[in-house]
Amino acid sequence: MKITDNKGLQIVSNIIEECVSTEKILCFLEKKEIKSVKNPFPKGVVSYREHTHFHLMVVTDQYVANGATMLSATIKAKTEGRYSATILMYPM
């Protein structure tokens, strides 16, 4: 069974494209985690918190020192921890 978070990948791609000039963004791994959060009170509502982590290769035409680290931090901050990414930047 294959489940992909296309919406999340699009959000992450848009954030990357805002920060760096890209030729191509390749996703080669996606890890989705769903946690249930139960309210401690007896009639508490159970809620779910999703987190998706992407492993991406960003092909770019410019070199940015510490660019991958900055992009990872930006993605996590702009999505409020909903998405995160391990990024490998490859300048052409």
N, C-alpha and C positions, 0 to 999 in steps of 0.2 A: 504494500500500500504506500503510495507516494502522496505526501501532503506538503505543499509549498505555500509559503506566505508571500504571495505575489504583491499584495498591497504593502506589506512591510518592506519588501525588497525595493519597491518603487519609491517609498518614502526615503529609505537609506540612499538610494541612487540619486535622488533629487538633492539631498543634503551634500553628498560628495560633489555633485556637479556645480553646486553653488560655491564651493570652496576651492576647487581645483579644476583646471581645464583637462578634460578627459577625452581619450580616444575610444576607450572601451572599458566596461566594468564586467568582470566575470565572477560569478558566484559558484564556488565549487563545493561548499558544504553549508548546511543550515541545521541548526539545533534548536528545537522548540521545547520549552519547559512550561508546564502549567502547574501552578501551586494553588491549593485551596486554602483560603483563610477563613477560619471560623471565629465568629464573635464569641467571647468568653461567657456572655450571659445566656441563660437557659433557652430563651426564644431567639437567639442570635441568628442572623442570616449568614449563610455560607457564601462567600464570594470567591472568585477565581482571579488570579493574577497571572498573566501570560508574559513570557520573555522569549524573544527569539534572538539567537546569536548567529551571525553570518560570517563566513570565511570568504573574503573577496580578494581578487587581484584587480588593481586599478592600473590600466595602461594610460600613461599621461605623456604629454609633450613637454613638460617642464619638470625640473627637479626642485623639490621643496625639502629642505632639511627638517627632519622629524615630522614630515608630512603625514605619515601613516598614524603616528601617535596622536597628532592633533586632530586628524579626521575621526579616529575612534572616540576621542573624548567629546568631540562636537556632536557625533551621532548619539551618544549616550545622554548628553545634556539636552539636546533638542527634542528627543523622544521621551524624556523623563524616565529613562531606564527601561523602557519597553523593548527597545532594540539595542544591540551592541554589535560590534564587528571587529574581527581580526583582519587587518588590511596589509597586503603586500603591494607596494607601489613599484611599478616598473616603468622607468622613463624611456621613451623612444628616442 
